């Protein structure tokens, strides 16, 4: 049962549980329930009877909650108990924290908003988080990006990233984001090169990042073959995770052709999606990022994310999410081995 001021079209169930101290999620509630796999959602408000310690303790004991995402404006419960729960619980379940009130003015606003007795020192709160495996989100966009990443994706076994792009310029920016976020560009092996060479343009191109846009220019008549061939990249033993720019909406152009029935279009969409999902079947984290950012692309995002293939707004945001997955695994490995 969902009680909301806004209509909710779809309730997608999963292992992600949220706790919010504010109603800022309310206008976004349909997007949250439609795109993310939600298990439980708590609105703590001013925490008269239930606070962040109660919520965290409950989620950690709940067998159906696999990922925890919490928005906090101020700590009302026992600080030591909250730290102990974070310390012990964050190596068992990913815990994502969005703590607002980072500046002096912001902390005063939070104190006024929630009825807290006094504003808080963000440096102290940040040092608490750093002593655990919990992940702190820097802003609201990152909060939802990380929640999606941890809900949809497995943890990578290493930090070697492969990038599939439609533009050389975007490939450069994605490569920068890789280095700046603690990941390494994967070095693909000779066998992968031989498999990919069949879709190359009439000249040699780098394997990573690979410009799939140049490949598409010479193989537009057989797009599915390109996607099936790109599956060689995550299958490479030197690759731990992969990000890819969303392909153009070729089927949108096809749908305007009078010679194509709605059944044919639906079949093409299914084949198109399955070819991309083949890249995911290597069992390694795979995410995409937006290309055109138009309404038609939104429809494809809904399709991909219904198969737990996450799509982010930019290559940088996709790579930051991958980096968070890797860093979380590294932190947990220090305390307890992860299979």
LINLIN-V612504 format. One record per backbone hydrogen bond with DSSP energy under -0.5 kcal/mol. NH is the residue of the N-H (numbers start at 1). CO is the residue of the C=O. E is the energy in kcal/mol with one decimal. If there is no record, write none. Layout:
nh: <NH & NH>
co: <CO & CO>
e: <E & E>
//
This chain:
nh: <4 & 9 & 12 & 12 & 13 & 14 & 16 & 17 & 17 & 18 & 19 & 20 & 25 & 26 & 28 & 29 & 32 & 33 & 34 & 35 & 36 & 38 & 38 & 39 & 40 & 42 & 44 & 44 & 45 & 47 & 55 & 56 & 57 & 58 & 59 & 60 & 61 & 62 & 63 & 65 & 66 & 66 & 67 & 68 & 69 & 70 & 71 & 72 & 72 & 76 & 82 & 83 & 84 & 85 & 86 & 87 & 88 & 89 & 90 & 92 & 93 & 94 & 96 & 97 & 98 & 99 & 100 & 100 & 107 & 108 & 109 & 110 & 111 & 112 & 113 & 114 & 115 & 116 & 122 & 125 & 126 & 127 & 128 & 129 & 130 & 131 & 131 & 132 & 135 & 136 & 137 & 137 & 143 & 144 & 145 & 146 & 147 & 148 & 149 & 150 & 151 & 152 & 153 & 161 & 161 & 162 & 164 & 165 & 165 & 171 & 172 & 173 & 174 & 175 & 176 & 177 & 178 & 179 & 180 & 181 & 181 & 182 & 183 & 184 & 186 & 188 & 193 & 194 & 195 & 196 & 197 & 198 & 199 & 200 & 203 & 208 & 209 & 210 & 212 & 212 & 213 & 214 & 215 & 216 & 217 & 218 & 218 & 219 & 222 & 223 & 226 & 227 & 228 & 229 & 230 & 231 & 231 & 232 & 233 & 234 & 235 & 236 & 236 & 239 & 240 & 241 & 242 & 243 & 244 & 245 & 246 & 250 & 252 & 253 & 253 & 254 & 255 & 256 & 257 & 260 & 261 & 265 & 266 & 267 & 268 & 269 & 270 & 271 & 272 & 273 & 274 & 275 & 276 & 277 & 278 & 279 & 280 & 280 & 281 & 282 & 283 & 285 & 287 & 288 & 289 & 290 & 298 & 299 & 300 & 301 & 302 & 303 & 304 & 305 & 306 & 307 & 307 & 308 & 309 & 310 & 312 & 318 & 319 & 320 & 321 & 322 & 323 & 324 & 325 & 326 & 327 & 328 & 329 & 330 & 331 & 332 & 333 & 334 & 334 & 335 & 335 & 336>
co: <2 & 7 & 10 & 33 & 11 & 38 & 37 & 15 & 67 & 40 & 69 & 42 & 22 & 23 & 25 & 26 & 28 & 29 & 30 & 31 & 32 & 12 & 36 & 16 & 16 & 18 & 20 & 42 & 20 & 44 & 51 & 52 & 53 & 54 & 55 & 56 & 57 & 58 & 61 & 62 & 15 & 64 & 15 & 94 & 17 & 96 & 19 & 70 & 98 & 74 & 78 & 79 & 80 & 81 & 82 & 83 & 84 & 85 & 86 & 89 & 89 & 66 & 68 & 135 & 70 & 97 & 72 & 98 & 103 & 104 & 105 & 106 & 107 & 108 & 109 & 110 & 111 & 111 & 120 & 121 & 122 & 123 & 124 & 125 & 126 & 127 & 128 & 129 & 95 & 134 & 97 & 135 & 139 & 140 & 141 & 142 & 143 & 144 & 145 & 146 & 147 & 148 & 149 & 159 & 184 & 241 & 243 & 163 & 210 & 167 & 168 & 169 & 170 & 171 & 172 & 173 & 174 & 175 & 176 & 177 & 178 & 179 & 178 & 159 & 161 & 186 & 189 & 190 & 191 & 192 & 193 & 194 & 196 & 197 & 201 & 209 & 163 & 163 & 165 & 210 & 165 & 211 & 211 & 212 & 213 & 214 & 215 & 216 & 219 & 220 & 222 & 223 & 224 & 225 & 226 & 227 & 228 & 229 & 230 & 230 & 231 & 232 & 233 & 236 & 160 & 160 & 285 & 162 & 287 & 164 & 289 & 248 & 249 & 249 & 250 & 250 & 251 & 253 & 254 & 257 & 259 & 261 & 262 & 263 & 264 & 265 & 266 & 267 & 268 & 269 & 270 & 271 & 272 & 273 & 274 & 276 & 276 & 277 & 277 & 279 & 280 & 240 & 242 & 310 & 244 & 312 & 294 & 295 & 296 & 297 & 298 & 299 & 300 & 301 & 302 & 303 & 304 & 305 & 304 & 308 & 288 & 314 & 315 & 316 & 317 & 318 & 319 & 320 & 321 & 322 & 323 & 324 & 325 & 326 & 327 & 328 & 329 & 330 & 331 & 331 & 332 & 332>
e: <-0.6 & -0.5 & -0.6 & -2.4 & -0.6 & -1.4 & -2.2 & -0.5 & -2.7 & -2.4 & -1.9 & -2.8 & -0.5 & -1.5 & -1.3 & -1.5 & -2.6 & -2.5 & -1.9 & -2.6 & -2.0 & -2.5 & -1.2 & -3.4 & -0.6 & -2.2 & -3.4 & -0.6 & -0.6 & -2.3 & -2.2 & -2.4 & -2.5 & -2.3 & -2.6 & -2.3 & -1.5 & -1.3 & -0.6 & -1.0 & -2.9 & -0.7 & -2.3 & -2.7 & -2.4 & -3.2 & -3.1 & -0.5 & -2.8 & -0.6 & -2.2 & -2.3 & -2.5 & -2.2 & -2.3 & -2.9 & -2.4 & -2.9 & -2.1 & -1.5 & -2.3 & -0.6 & -3.0 & -3.0 & -2.9 & -0.6 & -1.9 & -0.7 & -2.5 & -1.8 & -2.1 & -2.4 & -2.2 & -2.2 & -2.5 & -2.6 & -1.1 & -0.9 & -0.7 & -1.7 & -2.8 & -2.0 & -1.7 & -2.0 & -2.2 & -0.8 & -0.9 & -1.9 & -3.0 & -0.5 & -3.0 & -0.6 & -2.0 & -2.0 & -2.2 & -2.8 & -2.0 & -2.3 & -2.5 & -2.6 & -1.6 & -2.7 & -2.4 & -0.7 & -3.6 & -2.3 & -2.5 & -0.5 & -2.5 & -2.0 & -1.8 & -1.9 & -2.6 & -2.1 & -2.3 & -2.3 & -2.1 & -2.1 & -2.7 & -1.2 & -0.6 & -1.2 & -2.4 & -3.1 & -2.8 & -0.8 & -1.8 & -2.3 & -1.8 & -2.3 & -2.2 & -0.5 & -2.3 & -1.2 & -1.2 & -0.5 & -0.5 & -2.3 & -2.6 & -1.4 & -1.0 & -0.5 & -1.1 & -2.5 & -1.6 & -0.6 & -0.9 & -1.2 & -1.8 & -0.6 & -1.1 & -1.9 & -2.6 & -2.2 & -2.3 & -0.7 & -0.5 & -2.1 & -1.8 & -0.5 & -1.0 & -0.6 & -1.4 & -1.8 & -2.6 & -1.6 & -2.4 & -2.3 & -1.8 & -2.4 & -2.9 & -2.0 & -0.8 & -0.9 & -0.5 & -1.7 & -2.3 & -0.9 & -2.0 & -1.8 & -0.6 & -2.1 & -2.4 & -2.1 & -2.4 & -2.5 & -2.1 & -2.4 & -2.7 & -2.6 & -2.6 & -2.0 & -1.5 & -2.5 & -1.2 & -1.2 & -0.7 & -0.5 & -1.2 & -0.7 & -1.9 & -0.6 & -2.0 & -2.4 & -1.8 & -2.2 & -1.3 & -1.1 & -1.3 & -2.2 & -2.0 & -1.6 & -2.9 & -2.9 & -1.2 & -0.6 & -1.4 & -1.5 & -1.7 & -0.7 & -2.7 & -2.0 & -2.6 & -2.5 & -1.7 & -1.9 & -2.6 & -2.1 & -1.9 & -2.2 & -2.9 & -2.3 & -2.0 & -2.3 & -2.4 & -2.5 & -2.2 & -0.9 & -0.6 & -0.7 & -0.9 & -3.8>
//
